[in-house]
Amino acid sequence: MSFKKHVVNENRQYLAEKIGDILASLNDLIEDSDRVGVRQMVKNSEKIVNQIRKILHGNWPEGDYE
């Protein structure tokens, strides 16, 4: 199943919570970009990428696999 189909069929509350966490992290990254150095920006960016990976690589029901 493609990710787009999964997003449409996934439990909306769970997915909304996870996406909300990612968006909050992105907002924090943007707001803090003027006050932190490159290392901190990279570290924060890696945390966001890991949040996305957790969604993509999480436990998916067998019916969601192609």
TACOR-V818213 format. One record per run of one state. SS is the DSSP state (hx for helix, st for strand, lp for the rest). FROM is the first residue (numbers start at 0). TO is the last residue. If there is no record, write none. Layout:
ss & from & to
SS & FROM & TO
SS & FROM & TO
This chain:
ss & from & to
lp & 0 & 1
hx & 2 & 8
lp & 9 & 10
hx & 11 & 31
lp & 32 & 36
hx & 37 & 55
lp & 56 & 60
hx & 61 & 63
lp & 64 & 65
